[in-house]
Amino acid sequence: MYTGPIVDAHHHIWRVADQPWLSGPMVPRIFGPYEPIRRDYLIDEYVAEATACGITQSVYVQTNWPLDRVEDEVRWLREVHEQSGWPTAVVAAADMFADDAPRGHAAAGRAHPAGAGRAAAAALARAARVPLRRRPPDRMKDPVFRKNVGALAGLGWLFELQVFPEQMADAAELVADFPEVTFVLVHAGMLIGDADVPSWRSGLAALAGLPNVVVKLTGQGTFVHRVDRGLISLVTDEVIGRFGAGRAMFGTNFPVEKLWTTMPPTGRRVEGRAGPPPAR
Protein backbone atom coordinates (compact mmCIF):
# COMPACT_ATOMS: atom_id res chain seq x y z
CA MET A 1 0.00 0.00 0.00
CA TYR A 2 1.26 3.49 -0.86
CA THR A 3 2.02 5.51 2.26
CA GLY A 4 3.84 8.52 0.81
CA PRO A 5 2.64 12.10 0.32
CA ILE A 6 -0.54 12.72 -1.67
CA VAL A 7 -0.88 15.68 -4.04
CA ASP A 8 -4.35 16.82 -5.06
CA ALA A 9 -3.76 17.79 -8.69
CA HIS A 10 -7.16 19.43 -9.26
CA HIS A 11 -9.31 21.36 -6.82
CA HIS A 12 -11.04 24.71 -6.50
CA ILE A 13 -11.74 27.33 -3.88
CA TRP A 14 -13.97 30.32 -4.45
CA ARG A 15 -15.84 33.30 -3.15
CA VAL A 16 -19.36 33.50 -4.54
CA ALA A 17 -19.02 37.24 -5.12
CA ASP A 18 -16.29 36.59 -7.72
CA GLN A 19 -18.28 34.00 -9.68
CA PRO A 20 -21.18 35.18 -11.85
CA TRP A 21 -22.25 31.55 -12.41
CA LEU A 22 -22.54 31.10 -8.62
CA SER A 23 -23.95 34.48 -7.64
CA GLY A 24 -26.31 34.98 -10.58
CA PRO A 25 -29.12 32.88 -12.05
CA MET A 26 -28.57 29.14 -12.27
CA VAL A 27 -27.02 28.14 -15.60
CA PRO A 28 -26.66 24.67 -17.18
CA ARG A 29 -23.45 22.95 -16.05
CA ILE A 30 -21.97 19.59 -16.96
CA PHE A 31 -22.26 18.52 -13.32
CA GLY A 32 -25.98 19.24 -13.16
CA PRO A 33 -27.87 21.17 -10.46
CA TYR A 34 -25.42 22.79 -8.07
CA GLU A 35 -27.41 24.56 -5.37
CA PRO A 36 -25.39 22.94 -2.51
CA ILE A 37 -22.14 24.54 -3.71
CA ARG A 38 -23.55 28.02 -4.34
CA ARG A 39 -21.62 29.26 -1.32
CA ASP A 40 -18.12 30.33 -0.39
CA TYR A 41 -15.68 27.44 -0.36
CA LEU A 42 -12.48 28.84 1.13
CA ILE A 43 -9.03 27.49 1.77
CA ASP A 44 -9.59 26.67 5.46
CA GLU A 45 -12.47 24.33 4.62
CA TYR A 46 -10.56 22.71 1.79
CA VAL A 47 -7.39 22.21 3.86
CA ALA A 48 -9.35 20.70 6.76
CA GLU A 49 -10.90 18.15 4.41
CA ALA A 50 -7.74 17.51 2.42
CA THR A 51 -5.30 17.04 5.29
CA ALA A 52 -7.72 14.71 7.08
CA CYS A 53 -7.38 12.26 4.20
CA GLY A 54 -3.61 12.60 3.84
CA ILE A 55 -3.25 15.27 1.14
CA THR A 56 -0.09 17.32 1.64
CA GLN A 57 -0.01 19.60 -1.43
CA SER A 58 -2.56 20.85 -3.92
CA VAL A 59 -3.09 22.43 -7.33
CA TYR A 60 -5.79 25.08 -7.65
CA VAL A 61 -7.60 25.12 -11.00
CA GLN A 62 -9.36 28.23 -12.31
CA THR A 63 -13.06 28.61 -11.57
CA ASN A 64 -14.39 30.69 -14.47
CA TRP A 65 -13.71 34.15 -13.16
CA PRO A 66 -14.46 36.72 -15.89
CA LEU A 67 -11.48 36.72 -18.26
CA ASP A 68 -10.83 40.41 -17.63
CA ARG A 69 -10.27 39.55 -13.95
CA VAL A 70 -7.78 36.71 -14.33
CA GLU A 71 -5.01 38.78 -12.78
CA ASP A 72 -7.31 39.51 -9.81
CA GLU A 73 -7.91 35.79 -9.41
CA VAL A 74 -4.22 34.97 -9.32
CA ARG A 75 -3.47 37.90 -7.02
CA TRP A 76 -6.13 36.62 -4.60
CA LEU A 77 -4.56 33.17 -4.70
CA ARG A 78 -1.18 34.67 -3.88
CA GLU A 79 -2.72 36.23 -0.77
CA VAL A 80 -4.33 32.91 0.15
CA HIS A 81 -1.00 31.12 -0.35
CA GLU A 82 0.89 33.67 1.76
CA GLN A 83 -1.59 33.26 4.61
CA SER A 84 -2.03 29.48 4.53
CA GLY A 85 0.74 27.88 2.45
CA TRP A 86 -1.94 26.49 0.13
CA PRO A 87 -2.40 25.91 -2.77
CA THR A 88 1.00 24.71 -3.94
CA ALA A 89 0.41 25.48 -7.62
CA VAL A 90 -2.11 27.35 -9.75
CA VAL A 91 -3.76 26.71 -13.11
CA ALA A 92 -4.96 30.12 -14.28
CA ALA A 93 -7.49 30.89 -16.98
CA ALA A 94 -6.32 32.57 -20.16
CA ASP A 95 -8.06 33.89 -23.23
CA MET A 96 -6.01 31.83 -25.65
CA PHE A 97 -7.95 33.27 -28.57
CA ALA A 98 -6.84 36.84 -27.87
CA ASP A 99 -3.88 38.43 -29.64
CA ASP A 100 -2.62 39.89 -26.37
CA ALA A 101 -2.69 36.58 -24.46
CA PRO A 102 1.10 36.63 -23.84
CA ARG A 103 0.72 39.98 -22.09
CA GLY A 104 -1.97 38.43 -19.92
CA HIS A 105 0.32 35.51 -19.16
CA ALA A 106 3.01 37.92 -18.03
CA ALA A 107 0.57 39.81 -15.80
CA ALA A 108 -0.69 36.59 -14.25
CA GLY A 109 2.89 35.47 -13.72
CA ARG A 110 3.70 38.63 -11.78
CA ALA A 111 0.72 38.04 -9.50
CA HIS A 112 1.43 34.34 -9.09
CA PRO A 113 2.27 32.78 -5.70
CA ALA A 114 6.04 32.70 -5.35
CA GLY A 115 7.52 29.30 -6.09
CA ALA A 116 4.24 27.79 -7.27
CA GLY A 117 3.88 25.94 -10.55
CA ARG A 118 2.05 27.61 -13.41
CA ALA A 119 -0.27 26.54 -16.18
CA ALA A 120 -2.77 28.05 -18.59
CA ALA A 121 -6.24 26.78 -19.37
CA ALA A 122 -8.71 27.59 -22.14
CA ALA A 123 -12.24 26.37 -22.79
CA LEU A 124 -12.17 23.93 -25.71
CA ALA A 125 -14.78 21.42 -24.60
CA ARG A 126 -17.97 21.00 -26.55
CA ALA A 127 -20.55 18.24 -26.78
CA ALA A 128 -23.98 18.23 -28.41
CA ARG A 129 -25.42 15.81 -25.86
CA VAL A 130 -24.80 17.85 -22.72
CA PRO A 131 -26.11 21.26 -21.60
CA LEU A 132 -22.95 23.27 -22.24
CA ARG A 133 -22.38 26.37 -24.27
CA ARG A 134 -21.46 24.92 -27.63
CA ARG A 135 -18.06 25.78 -28.98
CA PRO A 136 -16.95 25.70 -32.62
CA PRO A 137 -15.40 22.32 -33.48
CA ASP A 138 -12.30 23.82 -35.09
CA ARG A 139 -11.10 25.98 -32.20
CA MET A 140 -7.90 23.94 -31.91
CA LYS A 141 -7.03 24.99 -35.46
CA ASP A 142 -7.46 28.72 -34.79
CA PRO A 143 -4.16 30.47 -35.72
CA VAL A 144 -4.24 32.87 -32.76
CA PHE A 145 -4.90 30.03 -30.34
CA ARG A 146 -2.05 27.99 -31.81
CA LYS A 147 0.34 30.93 -31.60
CA ASN A 148 -0.52 31.35 -27.93
CA VAL A 149 -0.10 27.65 -27.20
CA GLY A 150 3.35 27.78 -28.76
CA ALA A 151 4.28 30.72 -26.51
CA LEU A 152 3.73 28.58 -23.40
CA ALA A 153 6.91 26.61 -24.05
CA GLY A 154 9.07 29.68 -23.54
CA LEU A 155 7.32 30.42 -20.27
CA GLY A 156 7.71 26.88 -18.98
CA TRP A 157 3.94 26.67 -18.51
CA LEU A 158 1.63 23.70 -19.04
CA PHE A 159 -1.60 23.66 -21.01
CA GLU A 160 -4.73 22.07 -19.54
CA LEU A 161 -6.46 20.18 -22.34
CA GLN A 162 -10.16 19.87 -21.53
CA VAL A 163 -11.86 17.99 -24.35
CA PHE A 164 -14.61 15.44 -24.83
CA PRO A 165 -14.01 12.07 -26.53
CA GLU A 166 -15.11 13.26 -29.97
CA GLN A 167 -12.47 16.01 -29.81
CA MET A 168 -9.56 13.81 -28.78
CA ALA A 169 -8.36 13.01 -32.32
CA ASP A 170 -8.03 16.74 -33.05
CA ALA A 171 -6.40 17.18 -29.65
CA ALA A 172 -3.77 14.58 -30.53
CA GLU A 173 -2.91 16.54 -33.68
CA LEU A 174 -2.56 19.71 -31.61
CA VAL A 175 -0.31 18.01 -29.06
CA ALA A 176 1.87 16.53 -31.80
CA ASP A 177 2.33 19.97 -33.35
CA PHE A 178 3.72 21.43 -30.08
CA PRO A 179 6.14 18.85 -28.68
CA GLU A 180 7.83 21.40 -26.40
CA VAL A 181 4.59 22.10 -24.50
CA THR A 182 3.33 19.71 -21.82
CA PHE A 183 -0.41 19.08 -22.10
CA VAL A 184 -2.53 17.85 -19.21
CA LEU A 185 -5.62 15.88 -20.25
CA VAL A 186 -8.28 17.02 -17.78
CA HIS A 187 -10.72 14.53 -16.23
CA ALA A 188 -9.15 11.72 -18.29
CA GLY A 189 -10.95 12.84 -21.45
CA MET A 190 -14.38 13.44 -19.91
CA LEU A 191 -16.08 10.12 -20.63
CA ILE A 192 -19.84 10.67 -20.33
CA GLY A 193 -21.56 7.44 -21.34
CA ASP A 194 -21.32 4.06 -22.97
CA ALA A 195 -21.68 5.45 -26.50
CA ASP A 196 -18.46 7.42 -26.04
CA VAL A 197 -16.28 4.51 -24.97
CA PRO A 198 -14.95 3.53 -28.45
CA SER A 199 -13.95 7.08 -29.43
CA TRP A 200 -12.60 7.71 -25.93
CA ARG A 201 -10.41 4.61 -26.05
CA SER A 202 -9.04 5.47 -29.49
CA GLY A 203 -8.44 9.04 -28.36
CA LEU A 204 -6.55 7.86 -25.29
CA ALA A 205 -4.43 5.60 -27.48
CA ALA A 206 -3.54 8.48 -29.80
CA LEU A 207 -2.64 10.79 -26.91
CA ALA A 208 -0.73 8.09 -25.01
CA GLY A 209 1.63 7.80 -27.98
CA LEU A 210 2.71 11.42 -27.48
CA PRO A 211 5.24 11.85 -24.66
CA ASN A 212 4.21 15.43 -23.86
CA VAL A 213 0.80 14.41 -22.50
CA VAL A 214 -0.08 13.53 -18.91
CA VAL A 215 -3.54 12.71 -17.54
CA LYS A 216 -5.63 13.78 -14.58
CA LEU A 217 -7.73 11.03 -13.03
CA THR A 218 -10.23 13.58 -11.78
CA GLY A 219 -13.89 14.49 -11.96
CA GLN A 220 -15.30 11.03 -12.58
CA GLY A 221 -18.54 11.92 -10.82
CA THR A 222 -18.90 15.15 -12.77
CA PHE A 223 -20.40 13.57 -15.86
CA VAL A 224 -22.70 10.97 -14.26
CA HIS A 225 -23.60 12.89 -11.07
CA ARG A 226 -22.81 10.03 -8.69
CA VAL A 227 -20.04 7.79 -7.40
CA ASP A 228 -19.91 5.03 -10.01
CA ARG A 229 -17.24 2.52 -9.07
CA GLY A 230 -17.55 0.71 -12.38
CA LEU A 231 -16.84 3.90 -14.30
CA ILE A 232 -13.96 4.82 -12.02
CA SER A 233 -12.41 1.38 -12.49
CA LEU A 234 -12.83 1.53 -16.26
CA VAL A 235 -11.24 4.96 -16.56
CA THR A 236 -8.42 4.19 -14.14
CA ASP A 237 -7.55 0.87 -15.78
CA GLU A 238 -7.53 2.38 -19.27
CA VAL A 239 -5.45 5.40 -18.29
CA ILE A 240 -2.87 3.52 -16.23
CA GLY A 241 -2.69 0.78 -18.84
CA ARG A 242 -1.94 3.25 -21.64
CA PHE A 243 -0.04 6.04 -19.90
CA GLY A 244 1.48 4.29 -16.91
CA ALA A 245 1.45 5.55 -13.34
CA GLY A 246 4.23 8.02 -14.10
CA ARG A 247 2.01 10.01 -16.47
CA ALA A 248 -1.18 9.99 -14.42
CA MET A 249 -2.21 12.00 -11.39
CA PHE A 250 -5.01 12.10 -8.85
CA GLY A 251 -7.25 15.04 -8.02
CA THR A 252 -10.38 15.54 -5.94
CA ASN A 253 -12.18 18.14 -8.08
CA PHE A 254 -13.59 19.51 -4.84
CA PRO A 255 -15.93 21.17 -4.09
CA VAL A 256 -17.76 20.06 -7.26
CA GLU A 257 -17.55 16.42 -6.21
CA LYS A 258 -19.10 17.38 -2.86
CA LEU A 259 -22.39 17.26 -4.73
CA TRP A 260 -22.34 13.45 -4.44
CA THR A 261 -19.47 12.35 -2.22
CA THR A 262 -17.15 13.22 0.65
CA MET A 263 -13.40 13.43 1.09
CA PRO A 264 -12.92 10.63 3.64
CA PRO A 265 -10.33 10.62 6.42
CA THR A 266 -7.34 8.35 5.80
CA GLY A 267 -8.17 4.66 5.95
CA ARG A 268 -11.89 5.05 5.38
CA ARG A 269 -13.80 4.07 2.27
CA VAL A 270 -15.34 6.74 0.09
CA GLU A 271 -18.99 7.34 0.91
CA GLY A 272 -21.33 8.43 -1.83
CA ARG A 273 -24.31 7.62 -3.96
CA ALA A 274 -23.43 4.54 -5.97
CA GLY A 275 -24.75 3.76 -9.42
CA PRO A 276 -24.65 0.83 -11.86
CA PRO A 277 -21.38 0.17 -13.67
CA PRO A 278 -21.11 1.29 -17.29
CA ALA A 279 -21.09 -1.18 -20.16
CA ARG A 280 -17.64 -2.34 -21.23
N, C-alpha and C positions, 0 to 999 in steps of 0.2 A: 504493500500500500504506500502511495506517495505521502510523505510527511513534510515536504519542504514548503517554502513560501508560495502563496497563491496570489496571482495578479488578476484583478478584474479588468479585462481588456475593453469593456464597453458598458458604461453606465452614464446616468444623467443626474444632475441636480438642477433645480430651477426655482425661480420666484415667479408666481403667477403674473405679477404686474409686468414682467418682461416678455410674456408670451401671449400674443394675440389669440392663438388657437386655444389657450387655456382660459384667458380672461374674457374672451368674447363669446359669441354664439357657438354652440357645438357644431363641429364640422366633421365630415366623414374621414375616418382614419383607418389605416390597415388593421389596427388592433381593436377596432370596434368601439362600442360605447366606453367612455372613459371618465364618467362622473367621479369615481373614487379618487382619481389622481388630479382632479382640478383643484389643487391646493399647493402651497409651498412644499417643496421637498428639498431640504437644505443639507449641508454637508454633515452636520452633527447627526441627523437621523440616518443618513447613508452610512457613515463611519460606524455607528453603533451596530447596525445590522451587519455590515461587512466584516468587521473585526470579530464579531461573535462567531462567524463561520470560518474564520481562519484567513481572510483576505488581508494582505499586508500592503499592497499598492494598488492603484487604480488609474484607469484612463477615462477621462471625461469625454463624452461625444456631444457635439453641438445639438441644440434643442430647438432649432428653427426660430431663433431670434430674427427679426427683420434684417435683411442683408446690409442695410445702411447702419446697423448697430453692431456689427461683428466685432469691431474693436472694443466697444463697450462690454460685450460678452467676455472677451478674453481678459480685459482689464479687471472685471469683477472676479474672474477665476484666479487671477494673480493675487487679489486681496484675500480670497478664500484660502488659497495655498499658503500665503504668508501667515495667516492666523491659525491654520489647522495642520499644515503639512500635506494636505490632500487637495485635489487629486495629484497624482505623480506626473501625468502627461495629459495633453489636451488635443482633441481633434476639433479644429475650428471650421466653421462654415466659410465658404468662399463663393463668390459669383464667378465661376469659371468660364462664363460666357461673356464677360465684360472685358473690354480692351485694357482697362486699368487694373486688372486682377493682381499683377505683380506688385503694384503699389499697395493694394490692400493686404497682400501677404506680408509686406515689409512692416506695415502699421501693426498688424496682428502680432508679428514677431516681436516688435518693441514692447508690446503690452503683455507678452507671454510670461507665465511663471518661470523664474530663473531656473535653469537646469532641467526643465521638463521637456519631454519629447514633443514633436510638432507634426501635425498632419493637416491636410486640407480635405474637405468633403464637398461634393456637389450633388444636386438631386438629378439622377439619371433614371430612376426607377419608373416604370410604367407598366400597367397591366389592364387589359380591357375587362377582366372579370372581377376586379375589386374596386371599391369606391375611393379611388385616388384621383387627384388631378392628373389628367392624361398628359403625357409628355411626348413630343415628336420622336418617332423611332430612330431618327438619324442624328440625334444629339451628339453621339460619340464621334461623328464624322465632321462636326462643326469646326472650321479652321481656327476660330478664336479659342474655342475650348482646347483643341489639340496644342495650340501654342502655349497655353497656360499650363497644361499638363507637363509639357516638356520643360517649362521653367522650374518645376518642383525639384528636378534633379539637382540643379545648382544650389538650391536652398537646403538640400538634405531632408526634404519633407516627404511624407508618404501621401498616397491618394487612396481614400476610402471609396471602394467600388461597390455601390449599392444598386444591384440589378436583379431583375426577375429571371427565371429560367429561359424565357424566350429571347432575352437580350444577351445571354452569356456567350454565344458565338461571336457577336459583334464585340463584346468585351474582350474576348481572347485576341481578336485582331488589334484592338487598341493597346492591350498590354504588350503584345509582341512588337508593336511599333515604338515603344518607349522602354527599352530594356534597362535603362539607367534609373527608372522610377520604380519604387516598390509599391505594389497595389495590394490593398487589403480587401478581400471579398467579404462584405458585411453579411451577417446572418446566414452564412454558408450558402448564399445564392437564393435565399428567400423562397424555399419550396412551399407552395400553398396547398396543393392537393394531388391526388393520385394521377390525374391527367398530365401533370407537369413532370412526373418522375423521369420519363425517357429523355426529354430535352434537358432536364437538370443534370442527369447523369452524364450525358454527352458534353454538356457545358463544363462540368467539373473536370472531365477528362482532358478537355482542351486547355483549360486553365492550369491544371496540374502539370502539364508539360512545359510550362513557362516558369523558370526559376524565380522570377521577380513577383510572384503572387504568394500571399499567405492568406489564411482563412480564419474568420471568427466563427466559432461555434456558439452563437448567441441568438437570442430572440426566437427560440423555437416554439414558444407559445403565442408569439405575436400574430401569426397567420392563421392559427386554428382556435385561438382564444381559450386555451385550456392547457393543462399538463398532459401531454400525449407521449407516454413512454415508448410506444412503438415508433412514432415519428422521430423522437430524439435518438433512439437506437439506430434507425435507418440513416439519419443524417450523419451521426457520429461515425458509424462504421464506414460509410462511403468516403467521408472527408479524410479520416485517418488512413484508410486503405489507399487513397490516391495521393495524398499530400504528405503523409507521415506526421508523427507527433511534433516534429521540429518545425513544421510550417502551419500549425494549427494552434489556436488560443481560445481560452474560455472567457466568457463575459456574462454578467448577470442581466444586462439590459434593464436594470432597475431605474426608476420605479415603474416602468411600463409593465413588467412582468408581475408586479404586485397586484395587478388586476385579477390574477388567477392562481398565484402561488406565494410562498414566503421564502425568505432567505434563512435556511435553518442553521442553528448553532452546530458547530463541528460535531460530527459523529451521529447526527440525526438524519433520518431520511427526509427528503423533500415532501412537503405536504401540499396538495393542490387538487384541483378538480381533474380527475382522470377521464380519458376518452378512449374510444376504440383505436387500435393500431391501424395505420394506413395500409393499403394494399401494396404488395411488393412487386 
